[in-house]
Amino acid sequence: MTTPNELRLLPWSGPEGKPCYLSTDANGGYMSRLADNIEAVQLGSATEFLEQASDTLDDQDTDEEELRRLAKELTGVLRDVLRVATSRGYLLAVSEPHRF
């Protein structure tokens, strides 16, 4: 049986928003590559959205509805980036020996 330290947190959620994990020894397998590609897209989208958000916040004519939409979208982007960071942190912890 695979221990939780060997599971990879995937960049998408399952039913009811629950996290999905991948149990595999093959880093280059189909699901691992798919997860890598989706993470890259999520990080690229976050970069683009951050620029858009900065422009929106700099615009003095931005109304309350636009700011509410921006906050909602930023929350989703932040959730994706946090999931990627958590997943990659787990991968580093499993793949690198502990140094003291």
Secondary structure as a PSIPRED ss2 file (coil, helix, strand):
# PSIPRED VFORMAT (PSIPRED V4.0)

   1 M C   1.000  0.000  0.000
   2 T C   1.000  0.000  0.000
   3 T C   1.000  0.000  0.000
   4 P H   0.000  1.000  0.000
   5 N H   0.000  1.000  0.000
   6 E H   0.000  1.000  0.000
   7 L E   0.000  0.000  1.000
   8 R E   0.000  0.000  1.000
   9 L E   0.000  0.000  1.000
  10 L E   0.000  0.000  1.000
  11 P E   0.000  0.000  1.000
  12 W E   0.000  0.000  1.000
  13 S E   0.000  0.000  1.000
  14 G C   1.000  0.000  0.000
  15 P H   0.000  1.000  0.000
  16 E H   0.000  1.000  0.000
  17 G H   0.000  1.000  0.000
  18 K C   1.000  0.000  0.000
  19 P E   0.000  0.000  1.000
  20 C E   0.000  0.000  1.000
  21 Y E   0.000  0.000  1.000
  22 L E   0.000  0.000  1.000
  23 S E   0.000  0.000  1.000
  24 T C   1.000  0.000  0.000
  25 D C   1.000  0.000  0.000
  26 A C   1.000  0.000  0.000
  27 N C   1.000  0.000  0.000
  28 G C   1.000  0.000  0.000
  29 G C   1.000  0.000  0.000
  30 Y H   0.000  1.000  0.000
  31 M H   0.000  1.000  0.000
  32 S H   0.000  1.000  0.000
  33 R H   0.000  1.000  0.000
  34 L H   0.000  1.000  0.000
  35 A H   0.000  1.000  0.000
  36 D H   0.000  1.000  0.000
  37 N H   0.000  1.000  0.000
  38 I H   0.000  1.000  0.000
  39 E H   0.000  1.000  0.000
  40 A H   0.000  1.000  0.000
  41 V H   0.000  1.000  0.000
  42 Q H   0.000  1.000  0.000
  43 L H   0.000  1.000  0.000
  44 G H   0.000  1.000  0.000
  45 S H   0.000  1.000  0.000
  46 A H   0.000  1.000  0.000
  47 T H   0.000  1.000  0.000
  48 E H   0.000  1.000  0.000
  49 F H   0.000  1.000  0.000
  50 L H   0.000  1.000  0.000
  51 E H   0.000  1.000  0.000
  52 Q H   0.000  1.000  0.000
  53 A H   0.000  1.000  0.000
  54 S H   0.000  1.000  0.000
  55 D H   0.000  1.000  0.000
  56 T H   0.000  1.000  0.000
  57 L H   0.000  1.000  0.000
  58 D H   0.000  1.000  0.000
  59 D C   1.000  0.000  0.000
  60 Q C   1.000  0.000  0.000
  61 D C   1.000  0.000  0.000
  62 T C   1.000  0.000  0.000
  63 D C   1.000  0.000  0.000
  64 E H   0.000  1.000  0.000
  65 E H   0.000  1.000  0.000
  66 E H   0.000  1.000  0.000
  67 L H   0.000  1.000  0.000
  68 R H   0.000  1.000  0.000
  69 R H   0.000  1.000  0.000
  70 L H   0.000  1.000  0.000
  71 A H   0.000  1.000  0.000
  72 K H   0.000  1.000  0.000
  73 E H   0.000  1.000  0.000
  74 L H   0.000  1.000  0.000
  75 T H   0.000  1.000  0.000
  76 G H   0.000  1.000  0.000
  77 V H   0.000  1.000  0.000
  78 L H   0.000  1.000  0.000
  79 R H   0.000  1.000  0.000
  80 D H   0.000  1.000  0.000
  81 V H   0.000  1.000  0.000
  82 L H   0.000  1.000  0.000
  83 R H   0.000  1.000  0.000
  84 V H   0.000  1.000  0.000
  85 A H   0.000  1.000  0.000
  86 T H   0.000  1.000  0.000
  87 S H   0.000  1.000  0.000
  88 R H   0.000  1.000  0.000
  89 G H   0.000  1.000  0.000
  90 Y H   0.000  1.000  0.000
  91 L H   0.000  1.000  0.000
  92 L H   0.000  1.000  0.000
  93 A H   0.000  1.000  0.000
  94 V H   0.000  1.000  0.000
  95 S H   0.000  1.000  0.000
  96 E C   1.000  0.000  0.000
  97 P C   1.000  0.000  0.000
  98 H C   1.000  0.000  0.000
  99 R C   1.000  0.000  0.000
 100 F C   1.000  0.000  0.000
